[in-house]
């Protein structure tokens, strides 16, 4: 008798393989359907995870690549600006009525009140405190116009505002702004009262926003204004229109000669208006 044939090394029968796969899949479906489902509590927890809610519109401070080098003089600043600005716009600085000159911008940079992005054109970024001075008749104090040191008159039609110093708090900037721009008339009636007692910031009146526009003071130079606004009561102000004289803005700066060449504000003209006439 011949020996039994060796086990076959050929591929398995396709039909047998299909039957095996079908059986395995059936077992998987059976055990999956019979296994317990996740509890309702788990689904609830997953459904109600809290994510940050983004408002429909947001106001963000632009990310700007500020220049970190110092300009040794207004002349070096002028040489840096000239190729980055339209020539006709830069030529208008200090010559067009109501504008400032390169000495003003250099002083702002020296004091840390302004920064410039190293771009073409550069972008001037400045933080400003805006004080909406109110009275008990629901009126707001508006600066109607200014008289500049070169004799020009610049229209304003806005509440008291002042550039902020580096590291200065809003509260400190409010007191300083009132002292510098309204101090000449307040001292007459409130000479015995401290500055902190004269200015009373109205609680929960603070708001902030960012505005981007071309600078009126420096034609052709885009500006980013970070505005910090508060409402406040200020003692010692007249009920009618009045005028104040501002202290020298950079009187403590070593570069007095450059401050003298800058265009400064000599007089502020103020009037009261109904609050509903102002847009927020």
C-alpha positions as a LaTeX table, in Angstrom:
\begin{tabular}{lrrr}
\hline
Residue & $x$ (\AA) & $y$ (\AA) & $z$ (\AA) \\
\hline
Unk1 & 0.00 & 0.00 & 0.00 \\
Unk2 & 1.31 & 3.44 & $-0.87$ \\
Unk3 & 1.84 & 5.99 & 1.97 \\
Unk4 & $-0.72$ & 8.78 & 2.49 \\
Unk5 & 0.00 & 11.95 & 0.58 \\
Unk6 & 1.78 & 14.76 & 2.48 \\
Unk7 & $-0.21$ & 17.74 & 3.72 \\
Unk8 & $-1.08$ & 20.04 & 0.91 \\
Unk9 & 1.08 & 23.18 & 0.52 \\
Unk10 & $-1.36$ & 24.73 & $-1.86$ \\
Unk11 & $-3.46$ & 27.90 & $-0.99$ \\
Unk12 & $-6.60$ & 27.25 & 1.02 \\
Unk13 & $-9.86$ & 26.87 & $-0.75$ \\
Unk14 & $-11.26$ & 30.38 & $-1.43$ \\
Unk15 & $-14.71$ & 29.30 & $-0.36$ \\
Unk16 & $-13.41$ & 28.03 & 2.98 \\
Unk17 & $-11.54$ & 31.29 & 3.63 \\
Unk18 & $-14.63$ & 33.37 & 2.88 \\
Unk19 & $-16.68$ & 31.25 & 5.26 \\
Unk20 & $-14.09$ & 31.77 & 8.01 \\
Unk21 & $-14.04$ & 35.57 & 7.58 \\
Unk22 & $-17.84$ & 35.75 & 7.54 \\
Unk23 & $-18.04$ & 33.70 & 10.76 \\
Unk24 & $-15.48$ & 35.89 & 12.53 \\
Unk25 & $-17.30$ & 39.08 & 11.50 \\
Unk26 & $-20.63$ & 37.66 & 12.70 \\
Unk27 & $-19.14$ & 36.90 & 16.13 \\
Unk28 & $-17.74$ & 40.47 & 16.34 \\
Unk29 & $-21.10$ & 42.01 & 15.53 \\
Unk30 & $-22.87$ & 39.76 & 18.03 \\
Unk31 & $-20.57$ & 40.65 & 20.94 \\
Unk32 & $-20.55$ & 44.34 & 20.03 \\
Unk33 & $-24.33$ & 44.54 & 20.02 \\
Unk34 & $-24.66$ & 42.64 & 23.27 \\
Unk35 & $-22.00$ & 44.66 & 25.15 \\
Unk36 & $-23.28$ & 47.48 & 27.42 \\
Unk37 & $-23.49$ & 50.95 & 25.84 \\
Unk38 & $-21.88$ & 54.01 & 27.39 \\
Unk39 & $-23.95$ & 55.56 & 30.09 \\
Unk40 & $-26.04$ & 58.66 & 29.52 \\
Unk41 & $-23.98$ & 60.56 & 32.08 \\
Unk42 & $-20.81$ & 60.12 & 30.05 \\
Unk43 & $-22.52$ & 61.37 & 26.91 \\
Unk44 & $-23.85$ & 64.34 & 28.84 \\
Unk45 & $-20.43$ & 65.24 & 30.14 \\
Unk46 & $-18.96$ & 65.14 & 26.65 \\
Unk47 & $-21.81$ & 67.21 & 25.20 \\
Unk48 & $-21.50$ & 70.01 & 27.73 \\
Unk49 & $-17.76$ & 70.60 & 27.77 \\
Unk50 & $-17.31$ & 74.37 & 27.99 \\
Unk51 & $-15.25$ & 76.05 & 25.31 \\
Unk52 & $-14.30$ & 79.74 & 25.17 \\
Unk53 & $-17.05$ & 81.75 & 23.50 \\
Unk54 & $-15.63$ & 84.16 & 20.96 \\
Unk55 & $-17.56$ & 87.39 & 20.40 \\
Unk56 & $-18.80$ & 88.19 & 16.93 \\
Unk57 & $-16.34$ & 91.06 & 16.69 \\
Unk58 & $-13.12$ & 91.53 & 18.59 \\
Unk59 & $-10.73$ & 94.42 & 18.97 \\
Unk60 & $-7.14$ & 93.36 & 19.28 \\
Unk61 & $-4.01$ & 95.37 & 19.77 \\
Unk62 & $-2.05$ & 94.88 & 16.56 \\
Unk63 & 1.14 & 92.88 & 16.82 \\
Unk64 & 3.78 & 95.32 & 15.66 \\
Unk65 & 7.49 & 94.82 & 15.26 \\
Unk66 & 8.68 & 97.93 & 17.11 \\
Unk67 & 12.10 & 99.36 & 16.49 \\
Unk68 & 14.30 & 99.13 & 19.56 \\
Unk69 & 17.13 & 101.44 & 18.56 \\
Unk70 & 17.27 & 105.02 & 19.77 \\
Unk71 & 17.56 & 107.98 & 17.46 \\
Unk72 & 20.42 & 110.15 & 18.63 \\
Unk73 & 18.85 & 113.32 & 17.28 \\
Unk74 & 15.86 & 114.62 & 15.32 \\
Unk75 & 18.16 & 114.71 & 12.30 \\
Unk76 & 18.84 & 110.96 & 12.48 \\
Unk77 & 15.11 & 110.33 & 12.88 \\
Unk78 & 14.42 & 112.53 & 9.86 \\
Unk79 & 16.95 & 110.59 & 7.76 \\
Unk80 & 15.31 & 107.31 & 8.80 \\
Unk81 & 11.78 & 108.53 & 8.02 \\
Unk82 & 12.39 & 110.28 & 4.71 \\
Unk83 & 12.73 & 107.18 & 2.47 \\
Unk84 & 9.82 & 105.48 & 4.26 \\
Unk85 & 7.19 & 108.22 & 3.80 \\
Unk86 & 5.70 & 110.00 & 0.80 \\
Unk87 & 7.90 & 113.03 & 0.16 \\
Unk88 & 5.00 & 115.50 & $-0.07$ \\
Unk89 & 3.52 & 114.25 & 3.21 \\
Unk90 & 6.79 & 114.42 & 5.12 \\
Unk91 & 7.43 & 117.93 & 3.77 \\
Unk92 & 4.12 & 119.04 & 5.33 \\
Unk93 & 5.28 & 118.26 & 8.88 \\
Unk94 & 5.36 & 121.51 & 10.81 \\
Unk95 & 4.44 & 123.58 & 7.75 \\
Unk96 & 0.83 & 122.57 & 7.14 \\
Unk97 & $-1.47$ & 124.27 & 9.70 \\
Unk98 & $-2.21$ & 122.07 & 12.70 \\
Unk99 & 0.68 & 119.64 & 12.14 \\
Unk100 & 3.73 & 118.91 & 14.28 \\
Unk101 & 7.36 & 118.54 & 13.22 \\
Unk102 & 10.03 & 115.88 & 13.50 \\
Unk103 & 11.25 & 117.40 & 16.80 \\
Unk104 & 7.86 & 116.57 & 18.34 \\
Unk105 & 8.04 & 112.94 & 17.22 \\
Unk106 & 11.62 & 112.64 & 18.43 \\
Unk107 & 10.62 & 113.93 & 21.86 \\
Unk108 & 7.72 & 111.44 & 21.99 \\
Unk109 & 10.12 & 108.60 & 21.20 \\
Unk110 & 12.67 & 109.85 & 23.74 \\
Unk111 & 9.99 & 109.95 & 26.44 \\
Unk112 & 8.68 & 106.48 & 25.52 \\
Unk113 & 5.24 & 107.87 & 24.68 \\
Unk114 & 5.39 & 106.58 & 21.11 \\
Unk115 & 6.87 & 103.59 & 19.31 \\
Unk116 & 7.52 & 103.11 & 15.59 \\
Unk117 & 7.28 & 99.89 & 13.63 \\
Unk118 & 10.21 & 99.32 & 11.29 \\
Unk119 & 8.09 & 99.17 & 8.15 \\
Unk120 & 7.28 & 101.21 & 5.06 \\
Unk121 & 5.50 & 103.33 & 5.98 \\
Unk122 & 6.25 & 103.08 & 9.70 \\
Unk123 & 3.31 & 102.73 & 12.09 \\
Unk124 & 3.22 & 105.00 & 15.11 \\
Unk125 & 1.65 & 103.38 & 18.17 \\
Unk126 & 0.60 & 105.46 & 21.15 \\
Unk127 & $-1.50$ & 104.80 & 24.24 \\
Unk128 & $-3.90$ & 107.62 & 25.09 \\
Unk129 & $-6.04$ & 108.29 & 28.13 \\
Unk130 & $-9.37$ & 109.96 & 27.30 \\
Unk131 & $-11.15$ & 111.70 & 30.18 \\
Unk132 & $-14.82$ & 112.47 & 29.67 \\
Unk133 & $-15.18$ & 115.18 & 32.29 \\
Unk134 & $-18.83$ & 115.38 & 33.37 \\
Unk135 & $-20.85$ & 117.84 & 35.39 \\
Unk136 & $-24.09$ & 117.43 & 37.34 \\
Unk137 & $-26.12$ & 118.70 & 34.39 \\
Unk138 & $-25.16$ & 115.63 & 32.35 \\
Unk139 & $-22.80$ & 117.66 & 30.20 \\
Unk140 & $-19.34$ & 116.67 & 28.99 \\
Unk141 & $-16.35$ & 118.97 & 28.67 \\
Unk142 & $-15.01$ & 119.28 & 25.12 \\
Unk143 & $-11.84$ & 120.89 & 23.90 \\
Unk144 & $-13.08$ & 122.95 & 20.96 \\
Unk145 & $-9.67$ & 124.09 & 19.67 \\
Unk146 & $-6.05$ & 124.77 & 20.57 \\
Unk147 & $-3.66$ & 127.62 & 19.98 \\
Unk148 & $-0.19$ & 126.33 & 19.05 \\
Unk149 & 3.19 & 127.91 & 19.71 \\
Unk150 & 3.63 & 128.80 & 16.03 \\
Unk151 & 0.34 & 130.73 & 16.01 \\
Unk152 & $-1.74$ & 128.04 & 14.29 \\
Unk153 & $-5.18$ & 127.11 & 15.59 \\
Unk154 & $-6.03$ & 123.41 & 15.59 \\
Unk155 & $-9.64$ & 122.26 & 15.83 \\
Unk156 & $-10.24$ & 119.41 & 18.28 \\
Unk157 & $-13.92$ & 118.84 & 19.22 \\
Unk158 & $-13.06$ & 115.99 & 21.58 \\
Unk159 & $-12.82$ & 115.27 & 25.32 \\
Unk160 & $-9.63$ & 115.84 & 27.26 \\
Unk161 & $-6.96$ & 113.39 & 26.08 \\
Unk162 & $-3.29$ & 112.87 & 26.79 \\
Unk163 & $-0.54$ & 110.47 & 25.71 \\
Unk164 & 0.35 & 108.01 & 28.45 \\
Unk165 & 3.84 & 107.58 & 29.87 \\
Unk166 & 5.59 & 104.18 & 29.93 \\
Unk167 & 4.32 & 102.04 & 32.81 \\
Unk168 & 1.76 & 104.65 & 33.84 \\
Unk169 & $-1.58$ & 103.47 & 35.21 \\
Unk170 & $-4.82$ & 104.83 & 33.80 \\
Unk171 & $-5.64$ & 106.48 & 37.13 \\
Unk172 & $-2.29$ & 108.25 & 37.28 \\
Unk173 & $-2.60$ & 109.34 & 33.66 \\
Unk174 & $-6.06$ & 110.80 & 34.33 \\
Unk175 & $-4.79$ & 112.92 & 37.23 \\
Unk176 & $-1.76$ & 114.08 & 35.24 \\
Unk177 & $-3.88$ & 114.95 & 32.18 \\
Unk178 & $-6.28$ & 117.04 & 34.26 \\
Unk179 & $-3.39$ & 118.78 & 36.03 \\
Unk180 & $-1.54$ & 119.60 & 32.80 \\
Unk181 & $-4.46$ & 120.76 & 30.67 \\
Unk182 & $-6.94$ & 122.14 & 33.21 \\
Unk183 & $-4.62$ & 122.96 & 36.08 \\
Unk184 & $-4.23$ & 126.64 & 35.30 \\
Unk185 & $-7.90$ & 127.32 & 36.06 \\
Unk186 & $-8.40$ & 124.70 & 38.78 \\
Unk187 & $-5.59$ & 126.12 & 40.92 \\
Unk188 & $-7.50$ & 129.39 & 41.22 \\
Unk189 & $-10.47$ & 127.80 & 43.02 \\
Unk190 & $-8.93$ & 124.61 & 44.48 \\
Unk191 & $-5.50$ & 125.69 & 45.63 \\
Unk192 & $-6.00$ & 124.03 & 49.02 \\
Unk193 & $-7.11$ & 120.64 & 47.61 \\
Unk194 & $-4.82$ & 117.86 & 46.40 \\
Unk195 & $-4.95$ & 116.68 & 42.79 \\
Unk196 & $-6.27$ & 113.26 & 43.81 \\
Unk197 & $-9.23$ & 114.88 & 45.59 \\
Unk198 & $-10.05$ & 117.19 & 42.68 \\
Unk199 & $-10.43$ & 114.32 & 40.20 \\
Unk200 & $-13.05$ & 111.65 & 40.94 \\
Unk201 & $-13.21$ & 108.81 & 38.41 \\
Unk202 & $-16.74$ & 107.45 & 38.04 \\
Unk203 & $-16.79$ & 103.72 & 38.95 \\
Unk204 & $-17.29$ & 101.20 & 36.12 \\
Unk205 & $-16.86$ & 103.87 & 33.44 \\
Unk206 & $-13.63$ & 102.46 & 32.01 \\
Unk207 & $-13.54$ & 101.21 & 28.43 \\
Unk208 & $-10.81$ & 100.63 & 25.87 \\
Unk209 & $-10.51$ & 100.26 & 22.12 \\
Unk210 & $-7.98$ & 100.42 & 19.32 \\
Unk211 & $-8.27$ & 102.85 & 16.42 \\
Unk212 & $-6.10$ & 102.83 & 13.32 \\
Unk213 & $-5.99$ & 105.91 & 11.11 \\
Unk214 & $-3.60$ & 108.36 & 9.49 \\
Unk215 & $-2.12$ & 110.82 & 11.95 \\
Unk216 & $-3.34$ & 114.41 & 11.71 \\
Unk217 & $-0.23$ & 115.69 & 13.48 \\
Unk218 & 2.18 & 113.77 & 11.21 \\
Unk219 & 0.80 & 113.58 & 7.63 \\
Unk220 & 1.41 & 110.30 & 5.85 \\
Unk221 & 2.27 & 108.42 & 9.05 \\
Unk222 & $-0.23$ & 105.66 & 9.92 \\
Unk223 & $-1.13$ & 105.59 & 13.60 \\
Unk224 & $-2.48$ & 102.99 & 15.99 \\
Unk225 & $-4.18$ & 104.56 & 19.02 \\
Unk226 & $-4.84$ & 102.41 & 22.07 \\
Unk227 & $-7.54$ & 104.45 & 23.82 \\
Unk228 & $-8.29$ & 104.13 & 27.54 \\
Unk229 & $-11.48$ & 106.07 & 28.35 \\
Unk230 & $-12.99$ & 106.97 & 31.72 \\
Unk231 & $-15.69$ & 109.34 & 32.94 \\
Unk232 & $-14.78$ & 111.67 & 35.80 \\
Unk233 & $-15.91$ & 114.64 & 37.85 \\
Unk234 & $-13.42$ & 117.48 & 38.24 \\
Unk235 & $-13.87$ & 120.19 & 40.87 \\
Unk236 & $-13.21$ & 123.86 & 40.24 \\
Unk237 & $-14.29$ & 124.17 & 36.60 \\
Unk238 & $-16.42$ & 127.09 & 35.34 \\
Unk239 & $-19.94$ & 126.44 & 34.06 \\
Unk240 & $-19.32$ & 128.43 & 30.87 \\
Unk241 & $-16.72$ & 128.33 & 28.09 \\
Unk242 & $-13.16$ & 128.95 & 29.30 \\
Unk243 & $-9.51$ & 128.83 & 28.31 \\
Unk244 & $-6.50$ & 127.21 & 29.99 \\
Unk245 & $-2.75$ & 127.43 & 29.49 \\
Unk246 & $-0.75$ & 124.21 & 29.49 \\
Unk247 & 2.47 & 123.66 & 31.37 \\
Unk248 & 5.57 & 123.02 & 29.29 \\
Unk249 & 5.14 & 119.42 & 28.11 \\
Unk250 & 8.81 & 118.40 & 28.17 \\
Unk251 & 10.16 & 120.85 & 30.75 \\
Unk252 & 11.92 & 118.06 & 32.68 \\
Unk253 & 13.71 & 116.71 & 29.61 \\
Unk254 & 17.45 & 117.29 & 29.26 \\
Unk255 & 17.07 & 118.17 & 25.59 \\
Unk256 & 15.53 & 121.59 & 26.24 \\
Unk257 & 16.82 & 122.94 & 22.93 \\
Unk258 & 14.90 & 120.28 & 21.02 \\
Unk259 & 11.78 & 120.95 & 23.08 \\
Unk260 & 11.98 & 124.60 & 22.10 \\
Unk261 & 12.04 & 123.64 & 18.42 \\
Unk262 & 8.96 & 121.44 & 18.76 \\
Unk263 & 5.48 & 122.82 & 18.16 \\
Unk264 & 3.65 & 122.94 & 21.47 \\
Unk265 & 0.16 & 123.77 & 22.62 \\
Unk266 & $-0.06$ & 127.09 & 24.41 \\
Unk267 & $-3.78$ & 127.43 & 25.07 \\
Unk268 & $-6.77$ & 125.09 & 25.27 \\
Unk269 & $-10.31$ & 126.30 & 24.66 \\
Unk270 & $-13.10$ & 124.36 & 26.39 \\
Unk271 & $-16.89$ & 124.23 & 26.31 \\
Unk272 & $-19.63$ & 122.07 & 27.80 \\
Unk273 & $-21.90$ & 120.02 & 25.51 \\
Unk274 & $-24.85$ & 117.71 & 26.19 \\
Unk275 & $-23.65$ & 114.13 & 26.57 \\
Unk276 & $-26.12$ & 112.75 & 24.02 \\
Unk277 & $-24.45$ & 114.80 & 21.26 \\
Unk278 & $-21.27$ & 112.70 & 21.58 \\
Unk279 & $-20.87$ & 109.29 & 20.04 \\
Unk280 & $-19.39$ & 106.64 & 22.30 \\
\hline
\end{tabular}
